[in-house]
Amino acid sequence: MAGADPKRTSWPELVGIPATPAVMRINHDRPELAVEVLPLGIKLAKGFNPKRVRVFYNPRDSAGLVAKVPVIG
């Protein structure tokens, strides 16, 4: 794992990997952010939060792979 990157706002390389290592990578890069792991398709209240990253996984996939690019918001 390369060094932390305090300017990152998205993690496109995490799509297709299991959610747990994805969360670990985001926490490594941006430890000040809260990371939420959620099933794809869940209904959420809208609103931007600059201190949050949501990691969406496919609930039909038993491996829990990341299904969307995790981004701050």
PQR file with spaces between the fields and no chain letter, atoms N, CA, C, O and H, PARSE charges and radii, in Angstrom:
ATOM       1  N    MET     1       0.845   -1.173    0.000 -0.4000 1.5000
ATOM       2  CA   MET     1       0.000    0.000    0.000 -0.0000 2.0000
ATOM       3  C    MET     1       0.890    1.236    0.000  0.5500 1.7000
ATOM       4  O    MET     1       1.781    1.351    0.841 -0.5500 1.4000
ATOM       5  N    ALA     2       0.669    2.136   -0.904 -0.4000 1.5000
ATOM       6  CA   ALA     2       1.438    3.378   -0.965 -0.0000 2.0000
ATOM       7  C    ALA     2       1.065    4.263    0.220  0.5500 1.7000
ATOM       8  O    ALA     2       0.159    3.942    0.990 -0.5500 1.4000
ATOM       9  H    ALA     2      -0.056    2.042   -1.587  0.4000 1.0000
ATOM      10  N    GLY     3       1.771    5.369    0.354 -0.4000 1.5000
ATOM      11  CA   GLY     3       1.513    6.280    1.462 -0.0000 2.0000
ATOM      12  C    GLY     3       0.136    6.914    1.394  0.5500 1.7000
ATOM      13  O    GLY     3      -0.528    6.898    0.359 -0.5500 1.4000
ATOM      14  H    GLY     3       2.506    5.629   -0.271  0.4000 1.0000
ATOM      15  N    ALA     4      -0.272    7.470    2.519 -0.4000 1.5000
ATOM      16  CA   ALA     4      -1.575    8.134    2.606 -0.0000 2.0000
ATOM      17  C    ALA     4      -1.606    9.338    1.672  0.5500 1.7000
ATOM      18  O    ALA     4      -0.578    9.967    1.422 -0.5500 1.4000
ATOM      19  H    ALA     4       0.268    7.484    3.361  0.4000 1.0000
ATOM      20  N    ASP     5      -2.774    9.645    1.168 -0.4000 1.5000
ATOM      21  CA   ASP     5      -2.959   10.794    0.277 -0.0000 2.0000
ATOM      22  C    ASP     5      -4.077   11.660    0.838  0.5500 1.7000
ATOM      23  O    ASP     5      -5.252   11.362    0.622 -0.5500 1.4000
ATOM      24  H    ASP     5      -3.609    9.134    1.372  0.4000 1.0000
ATOM      25  N    PRO     6      -3.733   12.731    1.559 -0.5600 1.5000
ATOM      26  CA   PRO     6      -4.749   13.556    2.212  0.2800 2.0000
ATOM      27  C    PRO     6      -5.632   14.354    1.262  0.5500 1.7000
ATOM      28  O    PRO     6      -6.578   15.004    1.709 -0.5500 1.4000
ATOM      29  N    LYS     7      -5.344   14.322   -0.039 -0.4000 1.5000
ATOM      30  CA   LYS     7      -6.143   15.087   -1.000 -0.0000 2.0000
ATOM      31  C    LYS     7      -7.122   14.218   -1.787  0.5500 1.7000
ATOM      32  O    LYS     7      -7.895   14.738   -2.592 -0.5500 1.4000
ATOM      33  H    LYS     7      -4.576   13.794   -0.401  0.4000 1.0000
ATOM      34  N    ARG     8      -7.099   12.929   -1.572 -0.4000 1.5000
ATOM      35  CA   ARG     8      -7.988   12.047   -2.341 -0.0000 2.0000
ATOM      36  C    ARG     8      -9.444   12.308   -2.015  0.5500 1.7000
ATOM      37  O    ARG     8      -9.811   12.553   -0.866 -0.5500 1.4000
ATOM      38  H    ARG     8      -6.470   12.507   -0.918  0.4000 1.0000
ATOM      39  N    THR     9     -10.269   12.250   -3.055 -0.4000 1.5000
ATOM      40  CA   THR     9     -11.710   12.405   -2.883 -0.0000 2.0000
ATOM      41  C    THR     9     -12.494   11.230   -3.471  0.5500 1.7000
ATOM      42  O    THR     9     -13.700   11.120   -3.250 -0.5500 1.4000
ATOM      43  H    THR     9      -9.971   12.051   -3.989  0.4000 1.0000
ATOM      44  N    SER    10     -11.822   10.360   -4.212 -0.4000 1.5000
ATOM      45  CA   SER    10     -12.476    9.171   -4.771 -0.0000 2.0000
ATOM      46  C    SER    10     -11.452    8.050   -4.890  0.5500 1.7000
ATOM      47  O    SER    10     -10.243    8.284   -4.911 -0.5500 1.4000
ATOM      48  H    SER    10     -10.842   10.449   -4.392  0.4000 1.0000
ATOM      49  N    TRP    11     -11.970    6.819   -4.968 -0.4000 1.5000
ATOM      50  CA   TRP    11     -11.139    5.626   -5.009 -0.0000 2.0000
ATOM      51  C    TRP    11     -11.647    4.672   -6.085  0.5500 1.7000
ATOM      52  O    TRP    11     -12.204    3.624   -5.757 -0.5500 1.4000
ATOM      53  H    TRP    11     -12.951    6.628   -4.951  0.4000 1.0000
ATOM      54  N    PRO    12     -11.469    5.011   -7.367 -0.5600 1.5000
ATOM      55  CA   PRO    12     -12.002    4.149   -8.435  0.2800 2.0000
ATOM      56  C    PRO    12     -11.354    2.768   -8.501  0.5500 1.7000
ATOM      57  O    PRO    12     -11.974    1.820   -8.983 -0.5500 1.4000
ATOM      58  N    GLU    13     -10.136    2.643   -8.033 -0.4000 1.5000
ATOM      59  CA   GLU    13      -9.448    1.354   -8.085 -0.0000 2.0000
ATOM      60  C    GLU    13     -10.038    0.325   -7.117  0.5500 1.7000
ATOM      61  O    GLU    13      -9.676   -0.850   -7.181 -0.5500 1.4000
ATOM      62  H    GLU    13      -9.632    3.413   -7.642  0.4000 1.0000
ATOM      63  N    LEU    14     -10.934    0.739   -6.225 -0.4000 1.5000
ATOM      64  CA   LEU    14     -11.523   -0.176   -5.248 -0.0000 2.0000
ATOM      65  C    LEU    14     -12.744   -0.921   -5.772  0.5500 1.7000
ATOM      66  O    LEU    14     -13.194   -1.881   -5.145 -0.5500 1.4000
ATOM      67  H    LEU    14     -11.228    1.694   -6.172  0.4000 1.0000
ATOM      68  N    VAL    15     -13.286   -0.500   -6.902 -0.4000 1.5000
ATOM      69  CA   VAL    15     -14.445   -1.200   -7.471 -0.0000 2.0000
ATOM      70  C    VAL    15     -14.019   -2.621   -7.831  0.5500 1.7000
ATOM      71  O    VAL    15     -13.021   -2.835   -8.519 -0.5500 1.4000
ATOM      72  H    VAL    15     -12.921    0.280   -7.411  0.4000 1.0000
ATOM      73  N    GLY    16     -14.801   -3.585   -7.348 -0.4000 1.5000
ATOM      74  CA   GLY    16     -14.545   -4.988   -7.651 -0.0000 2.0000
ATOM      75  C    GLY    16     -13.747   -5.730   -6.597  0.5500 1.7000
ATOM      76  O    GLY    16     -13.548   -6.938   -6.716 -0.5500 1.4000
ATOM      77  H    GLY    16     -15.612   -3.412   -6.789  0.4000 1.0000
ATOM      78  N    ILE    17     -13.283   -5.030   -5.560 -0.4000 1.5000
ATOM      79  CA   ILE    17     -12.589   -5.722   -4.480 -0.0000 2.0000
ATOM      80  C    ILE    17     -13.530   -5.823   -3.274  0.5500 1.7000
ATOM      81  O    ILE    17     -14.509   -5.080   -3.205 -0.5500 1.4000
ATOM      82  H    ILE    17     -13.445   -4.048   -5.463  0.4000 1.0000
ATOM      83  N    PRO    18     -13.257   -6.720   -2.325 -0.5600 1.5000
ATOM      84  CA   PRO    18     -14.117   -6.836   -1.146  0.2800 2.0000
ATOM      85  C    PRO    18     -14.168   -5.528   -0.345  0.5500 1.7000
ATOM      86  O    PRO    18     -13.195   -4.775   -0.301 -0.5500 1.4000
ATOM      87  N    ALA    19     -15.307   -5.277    0.278 -0.4000 1.5000
ATOM      88  CA   ALA    19     -15.539   -4.014    0.991 -0.0000 2.0000
ATOM      89  C    ALA    19     -14.564   -3.801    2.143  0.5500 1.7000
ATOM      90  O    ALA    19     -14.141   -2.668    2.375 -0.5500 1.4000
ATOM      91  H    ALA    19     -16.097   -5.889    0.243  0.4000 1.0000
ATOM      92  N    THR    20     -14.198   -4.846    2.867 -0.4000 1.5000
ATOM      93  CA   THR    20     -13.322   -4.668    4.032 -0.0000 2.0000
ATOM      94  C    THR    20     -11.959   -4.093    3.651  0.5500 1.7000
ATOM      95  O    THR    20     -11.537   -3.112    4.262 -0.5500 1.4000
ATOM      96  H    THR    20     -14.542   -5.766    2.679  0.4000 1.0000
ATOM      97  N    PRO    21     -11.247   -4.662    2.664 -0.5600 1.5000
ATOM      98  CA   PRO    21      -9.983   -4.040    2.270  0.2800 2.0000
ATOM      99  C    PRO    21     -10.176   -2.642    1.671  0.5500 1.7000
ATOM     100  O    PRO    21      -9.294   -1.791    1.783 -0.5500 1.4000
ATOM     101  N    ALA    22     -11.323   -2.410    1.040 -0.4000 1.5000
ATOM     102  CA   ALA    22     -11.600   -1.077    0.498 -0.0000 2.0000
ATOM     103  C    ALA    22     -11.683   -0.051    1.620  0.5500 1.7000
ATOM     104  O    ALA    22     -11.117    1.037    1.521 -0.5500 1.4000
ATOM     105  H    ALA    22     -12.040   -3.102    0.949  0.4000 1.0000
ATOM     106  N    VAL    23     -12.390   -0.403    2.685 -0.4000 1.5000
ATOM     107  CA   VAL    23     -12.499    0.491    3.840 -0.0000 2.0000
ATOM     108  C    VAL    23     -11.120    0.741    4.444  0.5500 1.7000
ATOM     109  O    VAL    23     -10.797    1.867    4.819 -0.5500 1.4000
ATOM     110  H    VAL    23     -12.850   -1.287    2.766  0.4000 1.0000
ATOM     111  N    MET    24     -10.318   -0.300    4.535 -0.4000 1.5000
ATOM     112  CA   MET    24      -8.971   -0.151    5.092 -0.0000 2.0000
ATOM     113  C    MET    24      -8.136    0.814    4.258  0.5500 1.7000
ATOM     114  O    MET    24      -7.380    1.616    4.806 -0.5500 1.4000
ATOM     115  H    MET    24     -10.581   -1.215    4.230  0.4000 1.0000
ATOM     116  N    ARG    25      -8.272    0.738    2.931 -0.4000 1.5000
ATOM     117  CA   ARG    25      -7.518    1.641    2.048 -0.0000 2.0000
ATOM     118  C    ARG    25      -7.973    3.088    2.241  0.5500 1.7000
ATOM     119  O    ARG    25      -7.141    3.991    2.334 -0.5500 1.4000
ATOM     120  H    ARG    25      -8.886    0.087    2.486  0.4000 1.0000
ATOM     121  N    ILE    26      -9.274    3.310    2.301 -0.4000 1.5000
ATOM     122  CA   ILE    26      -9.791    4.669    2.495 -0.0000 2.0000
ATOM     123  C    ILE    26      -9.337    5.206    3.849  0.5500 1.7000
ATOM     124  O    ILE    26      -8.919    6.360    3.948 -0.5500 1.4000
ATOM     125  H    ILE    26      -9.950    2.576    2.225  0.4000 1.0000
ATOM     126  N    ASN    27      -9.416    4.386    4.885 -0.4000 1.5000
ATOM     127  CA   ASN    27      -8.954    4.807    6.213 -0.0000 2.0000
ATOM     128  C    ASN    27      -7.466    5.116    6.223  0.5500 1.7000
ATOM     129  O    ASN    27      -7.027    6.010    6.946 -0.5500 1.4000
ATOM     130  H    ASN    27      -9.756    3.449    4.805  0.4000 1.0000
ATOM     131  N    HIS    28      -6.693    4.396    5.440 -0.4000 1.5000
ATOM     132  CA   HIS    28      -5.265    4.648    5.333 -0.0000 2.0000
ATOM     133  C    HIS    28      -5.011    6.005    4.671  0.5500 1.7000
ATOM     134  O    HIS    28      -4.197    6.798    5.145 -0.5500 1.4000
ATOM     135  H    HIS    28      -7.050    3.670    4.853  0.4000 1.0000
ATOM     136  N    ASP    29      -5.722    6.256    3.569 -0.4000 1.5000
ATOM     137  CA   ASP    29      -5.534    7.502    2.821 -0.0000 2.0000
ATOM     138  C    ASP    29      -6.081    8.716    3.550  0.5500 1.7000
ATOM     139  O    ASP    29      -5.455    9.776    3.575 -0.5500 1.4000
ATOM     140  H    ASP    29      -6.382    5.612    3.184  0.4000 1.0000
ATOM     141  N    ARG    30      -7.255    8.551    4.143 -0.4000 1.5000
ATOM     142  CA   ARG    30      -7.966    9.683    4.758 -0.0000 2.0000
ATOM     143  C    ARG    30      -8.544    9.267    6.104  0.5500 1.7000
ATOM     144  O    ARG    30      -9.756    9.080    6.219 -0.5500 1.4000
ATOM     145  H    ARG    30      -7.764    7.690    4.123  0.4000 1.0000
ATOM     146  N    PRO    31      -7.694    9.118    7.134 -0.5600 1.5000
ATOM     147  CA   PRO    31      -8.171    8.615    8.429  0.2800 2.0000
ATOM     148  C    PRO    31      -9.188    9.514    9.126  0.5500 1.7000
ATOM     149  O    PRO    31      -9.878    9.071   10.045 -0.5500 1.4000
ATOM     150  N    GLU    32      -9.287   10.756    8.701 -0.4000 1.5000
ATOM     151  CA   GLU    32     -10.239   11.679    9.338 -0.0000 2.0000
ATOM     152  C    GLU    32     -11.670   11.493    8.836  0.5500 1.7000
ATOM     153  O    GLU    32     -12.594   12.090    9.389 -0.5500 1.4000
ATOM     154  H    GLU    32      -8.727   11.116    7.955  0.4000 1.0000
ATOM     155  N    LEU    33     -11.869   10.680    7.803 -0.4000 1.5000
ATOM     156  CA   LEU    33     -13.201   10.483    7.228 -0.0000 2.0000
ATOM     157  C    LEU    33     -13.922    9.308    7.878  0.5500 1.7000
ATOM     158  O    LEU    33     -13.301    8.318    8.263 -0.5500 1.4000
ATOM     159  H    LEU    33     -11.118   10.195    7.354  0.4000 1.0000
ATOM     160  N    ALA    34     -15.234    9.431    7.992 -0.4000 1.5000
ATOM     161  CA   ALA    34     -16.086    8.315    8.422 -0.0000 2.0000
ATOM     162  C    ALA    34     -16.441    7.512    7.176  0.5500 1.7000
ATOM     163  O    ALA    34     -16.834    8.080    6.157 -0.5500 1.4000
ATOM     164  H    ALA    34     -15.739   10.235    7.679  0.4000 1.0000
ATOM     165  N    VAL    35     -16.302    6.203    7.258 -0.4000 1.5000
ATOM     166  CA   VAL    35     -16.610    5.336    6.117 -0.0000 2.0000
ATOM     167  C    VAL    35     -17.837    4.503    6.459  0.5500 1.7000
ATOM     168  O    VAL    35     -17.869    3.814    7.478 -0.5500 1.4000
ATOM     169  H    VAL    35     -15.982    5.742    8.086  0.4000 1.0000
ATOM     170  N    GLU    36     -18.845    4.573    5.594 -0.4000 1.5000
ATOM     171  CA   GLU    36     -20.066    3.785    5.752 -0.0000 2.0000
ATOM     172  C    GLU    36     -20.086    2.706    4.681  0.5500 1.7000
ATOM     173  O    GLU    36     -19.833    2.990    3.510 -0.5500 1.4000
ATOM     174  H    GLU    36     -18.819    5.133    4.766  0.4000 1.0000
ATOM     175  N    VAL    37     -20.382    1.478    5.067 -0.4000 1.5000
ATOM     176  CA   VAL    37     -20.505    0.365    4.128 -0.0000 2.0000
ATOM     177  C    VAL    37     -21.982    0.029    4.014  0.5500 1.7000
ATOM     178  O    VAL    37     -22.630   -0.327    4.999 -0.5500 1.4000
ATOM     179  H    VAL    37     -20.588    1.247    6.019  0.4000 1.0000
ATOM     180  N    LEU    38     -22.512    0.146    2.789 -0.4000 1.5000
ATOM     181  CA   LEU    38     -23.951    0.018    2.569 -0.0000 2.0000
ATOM     182  C    LEU    38     -24.249   -0.848    1.349  0.5500 1.7000
ATOM     183  O    LEU    38     -23.468   -0.870    0.398 -0.5500 1.4000
ATOM     184  H    LEU    38     -21.986    0.435    1.988  0.4000 1.0000
ATOM     185  N    PRO    39     -25.389   -1.570    1.372 -0.5600 1.5000
ATOM     186  CA   PRO    39     -25.768   -2.334    0.188  0.2800 2.0000
ATOM     187  C    PRO    39     -26.230   -1.409   -0.936  0.5500 1.7000
ATOM     188  O    PRO    39     -26.916   -0.414   -0.701 -0.5500 1.4000
ATOM     189  N    LEU    40     -25.843   -1.754   -2.144 -0.4000 1.5000
ATOM     190  CA   LEU    40     -26.255   -0.994   -3.321 -0.0000 2.0000
ATOM     191  C    LEU    40     -27.774   -1.007   -3.420  0.5500 1.7000
ATOM     192  O    LEU    40     -28.398   -2.052   -3.235 -0.5500 1.4000
ATOM     193  H    LEU    40     -25.285   -2.562   -2.334  0.4000 1.0000
ATOM     194  N    GLY    41     -28.371    0.132   -3.708 -0.4000 1.5000
ATOM     195  CA   GLY    41     -29.817    0.229   -3.877 -0.0000 2.0000
ATOM     196  C    GLY    41     -30.571    0.663   -2.639  0.5500 1.7000
ATOM     197  O    GLY    41     -31.779    0.891   -2.704 -0.5500 1.4000
ATOM     198  H    GLY    41     -27.865    0.981   -3.859  0.4000 1.0000
ATOM     199  N    ILE    42     -29.889    0.781   -1.515 -0.4000 1.5000
ATOM     200  CA   ILE    42     -30.560    1.211   -0.281 -0.0000 2.0000
ATOM     201  C    ILE    42     -31.011    2.665   -0.436  0.5500 1.7000
ATOM     202  O    ILE    42     -30.321    3.469   -1.063 -0.5500 1.4000
ATOM     203  H    ILE    42     -28.908    0.596   -1.462  0.4000 1.0000
ATOM     204  N    LYS    43     -32.144    2.992    0.124 -0.4000 1.5000
ATOM     205  CA   LYS    43     -32.652    4.361    0.068 -0.0000 2.0000
ATOM     206  C    LYS    43     -31.984    5.179    1.174  0.5500 1.7000
ATOM     207  O    LYS    43     -31.983    4.795    2.344 -0.5500 1.4000
ATOM     208  H    LYS    43     -32.705    2.339    0.633  0.4000 1.0000
ATOM     209  N    LEU    44     -31.425    6.299    0.774 -0.4000 1.5000
ATOM     210  CA   LEU    44     -30.702    7.162    1.708 -0.0000 2.0000
ATOM     211  C    LEU    44     -31.199    8.589    1.605  0.5500 1.7000
ATOM     212  O    LEU    44     -31.663    9.026    0.552 -0.5500 1.4000
ATOM     213  H    LEU    44     -31.426    6.611   -0.176  0.4000 1.0000
ATOM     214  N    ALA    45     -31.096    9.301    2.699 -0.4000 1.5000
ATOM     215  CA   ALA    45     -31.392   10.735    2.664 -0.0000 2.0000
ATOM     216  C    ALA    45     -30.308   11.421    1.854  0.5500 1.7000
ATOM     217  O    ALA    45     -29.128   11.091    1.978 -0.5500 1.4000
ATOM     218  H    ALA    45     -30.718    8.945    3.554  0.4000 1.0000
ATOM     219  N    LYS    46     -30.704   12.367    1.030 -0.4000 1.5000
ATOM     220  CA   LYS    46     -29.733   13.099    0.226 -0.0000 2.0000
ATOM     221  C    LYS    46     -29.020   14.127    1.087  0.5500 1.7000
ATOM     222  O    LYS    46     -29.537   14.574    2.111 -0.5500 1.4000
ATOM     223  H    LYS    46     -31.662   12.635    0.929  0.4000 1.0000
ATOM     224  N    GLY    47     -27.861   14.480    0.663 -0.4000 1.5000
ATOM     225  CA   GLY    47     -27.096   15.493    1.375 -0.0000 2.0000
ATOM     226  C    GLY    47     -25.616   15.190    1.307  0.5500 1.7000
ATOM     227  O    GLY    47     -25.200   14.037    1.419 -0.5500 1.4000
ATOM     228  H    GLY    47     -27.441   14.118   -0.169  0.4000 1.0000
ATOM     229  N    PHE    48     -24.832   16.221    1.125 -0.4000 1.5000
ATOM     230  CA   PHE    48     -23.383   16.086    1.025 -0.0000 2.0000
ATOM     231  C    PHE    48     -22.759   16.225    2.402  0.5500 1.7000
ATOM     232  O    PHE    48     -23.086   17.148    3.147 -0.5500 1.4000
ATOM     233  H    PHE    48     -25.170   17.158    1.034  0.4000 1.0000
ATOM     234  N    ASN    49     -21.870   15.319    2.737 -0.4000 1.5000
ATOM     235  CA   ASN    49     -21.130   15.385    3.989 -0.0000 2.0000
ATOM     236  C    ASN    49     -19.644   15.276    3.636  0.5500 1.7000
ATOM     237  O    ASN    49     -19.199   14.208    3.216 -0.5500 1.4000
ATOM     238  H    ASN    49     -21.605   14.569    2.132  0.4000 1.0000
ATOM     239  N    PRO    50     -18.870   16.346    3.794 -0.5600 1.5000
ATOM     240  CA   PRO    50     -17.458   16.328    3.405  0.2800 2.0000
ATOM     241  C    PRO    50     -16.579   15.457    4.292  0.5500 1.7000
ATOM     242  O    PRO    50     -15.390   15.293    4.017 -0.5500 1.4000
ATOM     243  N    LYS    51     -17.144   14.905    5.341 -0.4000 1.5000
ATOM     244  CA   LYS    51     -16.385   14.043    6.250 -0.0000 2.0000
ATOM     245  C    LYS    51     -16.811   12.579    6.155  0.5500 1.7000
ATOM     246  O    LYS    51     -16.559   11.792    7.068 -0.5500 1.4000
ATOM     247  H    LYS    51     -18.110   15.038    5.565  0.4000 1.0000
ATOM     248  N    ARG    52     -17.470   12.213    5.026 -0.4000 1.5000
ATOM     249  CA   ARG    52     -18.008   10.849    4.888 -0.0000 2.0000
ATOM     250  C    ARG    52     -17.668   10.273    3.512  0.5500 1.7000
ATOM     251  O    ARG    52     -17.639   10.979    2.504 -0.5500 1.4000
ATOM     252  H    ARG    52     -17.675   12.851    4.284  0.4000 1.0000
ATOM     253  N    VAL    53     -17.413    8.972    3.513 -0.4000 1.5000
ATOM     254  CA   VAL    53     -17.300    8.199    2.275 -0.0000 2.0000
ATOM     255  C    VAL    53     -18.243    7.014    2.419  0.5500 1.7000
ATOM     256  O    VAL    53     -18.228    6.319    3.435 -0.5500 1.4000
ATOM     257  H    VAL    53     -17.436    8.398    4.332  0.4000 1.0000
ATOM     258  N    ARG    54     -19.049    6.792    1.415 -0.4000 1.5000
ATOM     259  CA   ARG    54     -19.932    5.627    1.411 -0.0000 2.0000
ATOM     260  C    ARG    54     -19.376    4.588    0.452  0.5500 1.7000
ATOM     261  O    ARG    54     -19.069    4.886   -0.702 -0.5500 1.4000
ATOM     262  H    ARG    54     -19.060    7.357    0.590  0.4000 1.0000
ATOM     263  N    VAL    55     -19.253    3.365    0.947 -0.4000 1.5000
ATOM     264  CA   VAL    55     -18.794    2.238    0.144 -0.0000 2.0000
ATOM     265  C    VAL    55     -20.004    1.353   -0.101  0.5500 1.7000
ATOM     266  O    VAL    55     -20.556    0.769    0.832 -0.5500 1.4000
ATOM     267  H    VAL    55     -19.502    3.123    1.885  0.4000 1.0000
ATOM     268  N    PHE    56     -20.415    1.257   -1.362 -0.4000 1.5000
ATOM     269  CA   PHE    56     -21.577    0.453   -1.723 -0.0000 2.0000
ATOM     270  C    PHE    56     -21.120   -0.901   -2.259  0.5500 1.7000
ATOM     271  O    PHE    56     -20.253   -0.980   -3.129 -0.5500 1.4000
ATOM     272  H    PHE    56     -19.966    1.732   -2.119  0.4000 1.0000
ATOM     273  N    TYR    57     -21.717   -1.959   -1.725 -0.4000 1.5000
ATOM     274  CA   TYR    57     -21.424   -3.309   -2.202 -0.0000 2.0000
ATOM     275  C    TYR    57     -22.691   -3.919   -2.782  0.5500 1.7000
ATOM     276  O    TYR    57     -23.802   -3.485   -2.476 -0.5500 1.4000
ATOM     277  H    TYR    57     -22.421   -1.894   -1.018  0.4000 1.0000
ATOM     278  N    ASN    58     -22.508   -4.927   -3.620 -0.4000 1.5000
ATOM     279  CA   ASN    58     -23.628   -5.631   -4.224 -0.0000 2.0000
ATOM     280  C    ASN    58     -24.131   -6.681   -3.234  0.5500 1.7000
ATOM     281  O    ASN    58     -23.411   -7.636   -2.944 -0.5500 1.4000
ATOM     282  H    ASN    58     -21.605   -5.279   -3.868  0.4000 1.0000
ATOM     283  N    PRO    59     -25.354   -6.526   -2.705 -0.5600 1.5000
ATOM     284  CA   PRO    59     -25.848   -7.481   -1.706  0.2800 2.0000
ATOM     285  C    PRO    59     -26.112   -8.872   -2.281  0.5500 1.7000
ATOM     286  O    PRO    59     -26.243   -9.832   -1.521 -0.5500 1.4000
ATOM     287  N    ARG    60     -26.191   -8.999   -3.592 -0.4000 1.5000
ATOM     288  CA   ARG    60     -26.411  -10.308   -4.208 -0.0000 2.0000
ATOM     289  C    ARG    60     -25.107  -11.077   -4.396  0.5500 1.7000
ATOM     290  O    ARG    60     -25.112  -12.248   -4.774 -0.5500 1.4000
ATOM     291  H    ARG    60     -26.084   -8.220   -4.210  0.4000 1.0000
ATOM     292  N    ASP    61     -23.998  -10.406   -4.127 -0.4000 1.5000
ATOM     293  CA   ASP    61     -22.684  -11.014   -4.283 -0.0000 2.0000
ATOM     294  C    ASP    61     -22.175  -11.457   -2.916  0.5500 1.7000
ATOM     295  O    ASP    61     -21.997  -10.624   -2.026 -0.5500 1.4000
ATOM     296  H    ASP    61     -23.993   -9.455   -3.820  0.4000 1.0000
ATOM     297  N    SER    62     -21.941  -12.737   -2.738 -0.4000 1.5000
ATOM     298  CA   SER    62     -21.526  -13.254   -1.432 -0.0000 2.0000
ATOM     299  C    SER    62     -20.148  -12.748   -1.005  0.5500 1.7000
ATOM     300  O    SER    62     -19.818  -12.793    0.180 -0.5500 1.4000
ATOM     301  H    SER    62     -22.085  -13.413   -3.460  0.4000 1.0000
ATOM     302  N    ALA    63     -19.345  -12.271   -1.944 -0.4000 1.5000
ATOM     303  CA   ALA    63     -18.006  -11.761   -1.603 -0.0000 2.0000
ATOM     304  C    ALA    63     -18.049  -10.325   -1.101  0.5500 1.7000
ATOM     305  O    ALA    63     -17.047   -9.824   -0.589 -0.5500 1.4000
ATOM     306  H    ALA    63     -19.612  -12.234   -2.907  0.4000 1.0000
ATOM     307  N    GLY    64     -19.190   -9.653   -1.237 -0.4000 1.5000
ATOM     308  CA   GLY    64     -19.304   -8.276   -0.769 -0.0000 2.0000
ATOM     309  C    GLY    64     -18.404   -7.317   -1.522  0.5500 1.7000
ATOM     310  O    GLY    64     -17.749   -6.470   -0.915 -0.5500 1.4000
ATOM     311  H    GLY    64     -20.004  -10.060   -1.653  0.4000 1.0000
ATOM     312  N    LEU    65     -18.368   -7.443   -2.836 -0.4000 1.5000
ATOM     313  CA   LEU    65     -17.487   -6.603   -3.646 -0.0000 2.0000
ATOM     314  C    LEU    65     -18.032   -5.186   -3.797  0.5500 1.7000
ATOM     315  O    LEU    65     -19.241   -4.972   -3.886 -0.5500 1.4000
ATOM     316  H    LEU    65     -18.900   -8.131   -3.329  0.4000 1.0000
ATOM     317  N    VAL    66     -17.117   -4.231   -3.824 -0.4000 1.5000
ATOM     318  CA   VAL    66     -17.489   -2.828   -4.007 -0.0000 2.0000
ATOM     319  C    VAL    66     -18.103   -2.679   -5.396  0.5500 1.7000
ATOM     320  O    VAL    66     -17.524   -3.120   -6.388 -0.5500 1.4000
ATOM     321  H    VAL    66     -16.135   -4.405   -3.751  0.4000 1.0000
ATOM     322  N    ALA    67     -19.282   -2.054   -5.460 -0.4000 1.5000
ATOM     323  CA   ALA    67     -20.043   -1.967   -6.703 -0.0000 2.0000
ATOM     324  C    ALA    67     -20.024   -0.573   -7.340  0.5500 1.7000
ATOM     325  O    ALA    67     -20.340   -0.433   -8.522 -0.5500 1.4000
ATOM     326  H    ALA    67     -19.752   -1.696   -4.653  0.4000 1.0000
ATOM     327  N    LYS    68     -19.660    0.450   -6.576 -0.4000 1.5000
ATOM     328  CA   LYS    68     -19.604    1.828   -7.093 -0.0000 2.0000
ATOM     329  C    LYS    68     -18.326    2.476   -6.594  0.5500 1.7000
ATOM     330  O    LYS    68     -17.777    2.085   -5.564 -0.5500 1.4000
ATOM     331  H    LYS    68     -19.404    0.337   -5.616  0.4000 1.0000
ATOM     332  N    VAL    69     -17.861    3.462   -7.328 -0.4000 1.5000
ATOM     333  CA   VAL    69     -16.663    4.187   -6.907 -0.0000 2.0000
ATOM     334  C    VAL    69     -16.951    4.909   -5.589  0.5500 1.7000
ATOM     335  O    VAL    69     -17.864    5.732   -5.520 -0.5500 1.4000
ATOM     336  H    VAL    69     -18.307    3.780   -8.165  0.4000 1.0000
ATOM     337  N    PRO    70     -16.182    4.606   -4.552 -0.5600 1.5000
ATOM     338  CA   PRO    70     -16.348    5.343   -3.298  0.2800 2.0000
ATOM     339  C    PRO    70     -15.878    6.797   -3.458  0.5500 1.7000
ATOM     340  O    PRO    70     -14.780    7.049   -3.953 -0.5500 1.4000
ATOM     341  N    VAL    71     -16.710    7.734   -3.040 -0.4000 1.5000
ATOM     342  CA   VAL    71     -16.383    9.158   -3.136 -0.0000 2.0000
ATOM     343  C    VAL    71     -16.777    9.862   -1.841  0.5500 1.7000
ATOM     344  O    VAL    71     -17.660    9.412   -1.111 -0.5500 1.4000
ATOM     345  H    VAL    71     -17.602    7.528   -2.638  0.4000 1.0000
ATOM     346  N    ILE    72     -16.110   10.961   -1.581 -0.4000 1.5000
ATOM     347  CA   ILE    72     -16.483   11.785   -0.429 -0.0000 2.0000
ATOM     348  C    ILE    72     -17.857   12.376   -0.694  0.5500 1.7000
ATOM     349  O    ILE    72     -18.157   12.793   -1.813 -0.5500 1.4000
ATOM     350  H    ILE    72     -15.393   11.327   -2.175  0.4000 1.0000
ATOM     351  N    GLY    73     -18.670   12.409    0.315 -0.4000 1.5000
ATOM     352  CA   GLY    73     -19.971   13.014    0.178 -0.0000 2.0000
ATOM     353  C    GLY    73     -20.962   12.358    1.047  0.5500 1.7000
ATOM     354  O    GLY    73     -22.129   12.748    1.056 -0.5500 1.4000
ATOM     355  H    GLY    73     -18.426   12.071    1.224  0.4000 1.0000
